[in-house]
Amino acid sequence: MRLFPPGCIFVGLVLASVTGSAFGAEMNAAAINSAEPSEKNLSETKPTPAGIRLQVLLDRARFSPGEIDGKFGENAKKALRAYEEAQELAGSDEVGADVWAKLASDDRPVITTHTISDKDVAGPFLRKLPAKMEFRSSPTPARARAWPKSFT
């Protein structure tokens, strides 16, 4: 039994969240993969191709910007400042040429196409999460207090 037919999909967590936005026409793999951040194309409130690429490149460099949403918000700015400090570059809330040159040296595509194969669909998949994982997967204040020390 197939859960869904194989087909082409974009691999990227943010594309679904930007559908229908004012930037929707620009949100495609080519635009994201070639975007270079500047003051004009980074926004704190709207996702942009440059924002997505910047966030993914920061994350790949092990400076997590938080949720990859294409917005140049506070978490992305903190990650940028931490990256600049670690690289011994001048700190700023703007992406300077020297910072971008280092980040963009990772020239792998940010968004790519993947064809779902029969092997992907076949699994193996768990029918049910192991008890410890289920317990850990839905924390509540009461559960958080009851968690064993090994979970924290």
N, C-alpha and C positions, 0 to 999 in steps of 0.2 A: 504494500500500500504506500502510495506517495503522499507526502504531506503537502508538497507544492512542486510544480514542474520546474526542471532546470531552466535557467535563462540567465541573461546578463543583468548584473546589478552594479551599481556604483558602491564601492567600498568606502564608506565615510559616514560617521555618525551624525554629521550636521545637515546633510542635504534635506532630510525630511523636515527638520525644524525651520528651514528657510523657505520652503515652498510657499508661494503666494506673497512673499515679502516684496518690498519695493526693489530689492536687489535680486529678486528671483531670476531675472533674465541673465544676469551676470554669473549666476551660480552654476557653473558647469566645470567639468574636470579641467579643461584647457585654461579657463580663466583663473581657477584656483592654483593650478600648477605653475602658471607663469606670473602670478601676481607678485608685486614688490611693494612692501608697505611704505606709506608716506603719511604725512599729516592729513592729506586730502582723502585718502582711501581707507583710513582706519576710523572706526566709530565706536564710541562707548555704548551706543544704544541699538545699532543696526548691524547685523552680520554682513561681512564683506569677504570677497575672495582673499584679499590680502590678510585679513584678520584670521581666517582659517589657516592659511599657509604659515603665518607667523606662529600661531598657537601649536600647530603640529610640529614645526621645526624646534620650538622651545621644548616641547614634550620629548621629542626624540633626543634632544641634548640633555635630557634628565632634569629639566627645570619646568615642572608641571604648571601650566597656566590654569589648571582646574578644568571645568567643562569646556570641551572644544565646541564653541558656539559661534565663532567668527567675530565676536565682539572684543574690542580692545578695552576691557574693563579693568577693575582693580586687581584681580588675580593675574591677568596677563601682564599688567604693568609690574607687579611684584616679581613675577617670574623673569621678566626682562631685566629688571634691576639686579636680581640675584645672578643672572647669567653674565651681565656686564661686569659685576664685581668678581665673579669667579674667573672671568677671562682677562681681568685687569684692564678693563676698558672704562672710559668715562661714563659715569652713571647718568641716566636720563629717562624720562617717560616717553621719549621719542626714539624711533629705531634709526640710529645713525648708520652711515655707510659702512663703517668698520664692523659694527655689530652684524649688520645684514650680510656682509661678505662672509663672516664666519658661519652664521646660521645657514646661509644658502649654499655653503660648500657641500652640504648634504643635498645632492641633486636628485635623489629618488623622488618619484611622483608622490604628492600628498594624497591625491585621489586617483584611483585606478579602477579598471573594470575587471571583474572576476566572473567567470562563467561557472555557475553552480553545476557540479557534475553529479552523476548517479552515486558516486562514492561519497560525496558530501552529504547527500540526502539519506544515504543508508545508515549513517551513524558510525559508531555505536552511541547511543544516548541512554542516560539513566532514566528509569521510569519514575524514580523518587530520589530526592536528595538524601544522603546519609543524615542521620539524626543530628549530629553535631553541626553540620552545615545548615540544616533547616533552622536550628536554634539560633545560629549566628546570623542568618540572613535577614531576620526581621527584628532588630533590636527595639525594645520599648524601654522607657525609664526603669520599669521594674526588672526587666530582663538584664538591662545593662548593669544594674547593681548586683544581680545574681550570677553574672558571667564568671566563669573560672578565670583566675589570673592568667592562664595560658592563652586566653582569647584577647587579652588587652596588650 
